[in-house]
Each structure stands twice: as structure tokens, then as C-alpha cells.
Amino acid sequence: MIDSATEACSAALFEGGDLVAGDWQMLGRGHAESLVPMIAALPAKGRADRIAVSLGPGSFTGLRVGLAAARALALAWNCPVLGYPTLALVAAQALDASGAQDVLVCMTGGHGEWFVQGFDAALDNTLPLASLKPADAATAAETPLVAGSQAEALVALRGSGTAMPLHPDARSFGLLDPALLTSDISLIYGRAPDARLPGQAA
């Protein structure tokens, strides 16, 4: 289990759904230098029958570092790679810790925007993923519980609700519904690309 989608970086080893060992660090930068040693420090150097990796949305660099590591290890270990959405893991962590029935996840996005997505207790979407300016994110949903790296900022801007500052943690992978795992490991960027072809509409 690998998650390097945000400022945090984590890796964990599971057996039969049970956490064997894991590590979580708030790095900000330096995921490429830290992730592989973090995996190597796990029992049996982290070797597993399958690898799960965060697909985003999140940091462009962090996502690519995680996916590259997952693909390289899968090739070496001859095992499949599965992906999962980053914000769903944050939602699972928040719902497990709070006992709430729904949560709005708000994470740092690009160009001053925030990624927001709503989830119910079954981790089904109550609000589709969007990349919004802070003012728009604050009015996107009235869900009382807000979790994520920008939870406190959103609650302050909105003037109501409970903030739960969180980053994704690979050690919480067992909280995810297996139905959220996918063999399509295309990254989820959460917003349109900045670069456009000549003549392409804005």
C-alpha cells in the first residue's frame, strides 16, 4: 500500500486485511527520495501479492512518484497493481474516527484551488469531485464534518461545521471498501490540464 499523493507520504503492509506494519511522514517535498526506503523498511522489504497505490487527486509529482514505484515493484514481484481514489481514503479515515454519517473532504489543489468531494457512510459520493476556488468550495456543501488538509480553512471561511485536519495514511487502507479498488491505474488529476493545444478552446 503506497500513498504519496499529498504533502504526506506513507507505506504499509497488510496480510489478510490486517495491518502488519507501516510508516507515515509529513514530508512536504522529497517523496522520491523517501518512499522507496520507507517501503524497504517494512517486513520482508514490503513484498506483497498485490500493490495498492493512490491515484489522486493530489500533487502531480507525488502521484507520479507513487505510481512509478508501484509499477516498478509490481514488475519485480510479478504482482498486480490496483489503484484507489485519494479523497475516498481521507473520507474513510474521517468517518471511522468521528462516527459521522457523511463528510466533505477538502484537500489542497493546484493554482490556489481546493479539491472537494462529498461522501456518505458507505463512501458513495454525495458531491462529485471538483477543483474549486476557496470561496466556491465554502458554498459547495453544508455537510457539518469537513476533513482534509484544508478542512480548517474551509470551516473558517464558511463559518460553520467541524474541521478534521487529515492527510491520507496508507496504514488506514483497511477502511476502504474493496469496491473502490480498480485495475485502471490512470491518475485522477481532478482538474483540467493547464497546457492546451494551439486553437483548443479554453
N, C-alpha and C positions, 0 to 999 in steps of 0.2 A: 504494500500500500504506500503510495507516494503522493504527497501534496506539496507543491511548490508554487501554487497559483497566486499567492499574495506575498506580503512582506514576511509572513511566517513560512517556515519550511519544516516538514515533518515526514517521518517514515515509520512504518510499523509492520510487525509480522504477526499474522493470525494463524491459528490452527483450529479447524472446525468451528469457526466463528468466535473463538476465544482469543483475546489479546495475549500474545506471548511476550512481546517486548516492543518498545517504541521510543521515539525521541521527538521533541518539538522544540524549535528555536525561533525566536523573533530575530530575523537577520536584517531585514530592510533590503540589503543587497548581498551579493555573494552566493547565491543559490548554487551556481555552477561549481563553485569550489567546495561547498559544504554538503551537498546532497549525497554524492557517492560515498564519502567517508561515513556519513550518517547511516546509510544502508549497510555498509560493510561492518559496522559496529554491532549490528543485530546478530542474534544467534545464527550459526551456520552461514554467516555473511548475508543474511536476509533471503537466502534461496527459498523459493516458493513454487507451487504448482501453477500459480497464475499471478498476474500482477494487475493491480488496480491503480489508475492514475487520474488525477484531477484534470478535467478538460476545460475548466473555466466557467464563467469569465473571470478574468483577473489580469495580472501582469503579463504582458506579451512575452517578455524574456523568461519569467518564471515558468510560464506554461510550457514553453518550448524546451526549457531545461528538463522539466519533469518528464515530458513525453519522450525526449531523446534518451533519457536514462532508462525509462521503461522499455522502450524498443530494444535498446542495446542488451539489457538484462534478459529480455524475452528471447532474443536470438541466442544468447549464451546458454540459457537454461532450457531452451526449447519448450517454452510455455506460452500460453495466450496472454494478451493484454486486453484489459477491459477499462472503460472509462466511466466517469460519473460527473455530474454537474457540481461545481464548487459550492454554489449557493445552497444546494439541497443539503450538503453536509453541514453547513453552518446552521441551517434551519433545524436539522435533526439534533444537533448539539443543544440549541436553544430550547427546543420543545422538551427534550429529555431533562434538562436542568430546571425548567420552570414549571412543567406540567400544564402549560397553556394549550389551548386548542388550535391556535393559529399564530403565525408570526410573519412579520415583514422583515426580510433581510435587506440590509443596506451596506454595500461594500464600496470601497474606493474604486472609481473607474478611471478613465483617461480624460485628459483635457478639462479637468475640473468637474467632470460629471460623476455621478454615483450610479452603480448598478443596484437596481431594486427588483425584488421578486417576492411575491406572497405565497405562503404555504399553509395548508391545514395540517391537522394531526397525522394524516395519512401521507403527508408530503406531496399531496396533489396541489397544483397551482391554484391559488385564489387571485393572483395578479401575475400576468406574464412578465417574463424578464424584459427589462428596459434599461437603457442608459439615459439618465435624466440630469438636467441641471438641478442643483440643490433645492431651489425654490419649487420646482416642479415635483421633485421627489417628495418633498414635505407634504404635498397635497395629493399624492398618488393613492394613498390608502389611509384609513383611520384605524388600522389594526393597532391595538394598545401596545403589544410587545414588539419592539424593534431590536433586531440583533445584527451584529456585524461590526466592521471596523469604523463605519460612520454612523452607528446607531445613536450615540450620544449627540452628535451634531444634528441629526435629523429630528430627534425628540426635542432638542432645544429650539430648533427652527420652527417646528410645528407647535410647540408649546404644550404638548400633552403626550402621555404614554410613558412606558417604562423602557429604558435602554439597557441592553445587554451587550457590552463590547466583546466581540468574539472574532477569532480568526479560525479558519478550518484547521482541524487537527486529525492527522491520519490515525491516531490512536482511537478515535471515535467512529471509525469506519463501520464497526458492527451495528451502529444505529441506523445505517442506511437500509432502505428496502432493496433487496436484490433486484427488483424490477427496474431500478434506476440505473443498473449497470448496462453498458452497451458495448458491443464489439466494434461499433463505429467510433474510432478514436480521433475523429475530426475535432479540432479545437473549437470551443464556443467563445467567440470574441465579444459578443454582447453589444457591439455597435458596428456601424458601417465603417469600412476602411477609409483612411484619410486620403490615400493616394487614389487618383482616378485616371482612367484612360483619356486621352485627348478627345474632347467633344462629348464625354459622358455627362449625363445630366447630374446636377447636384442633388 
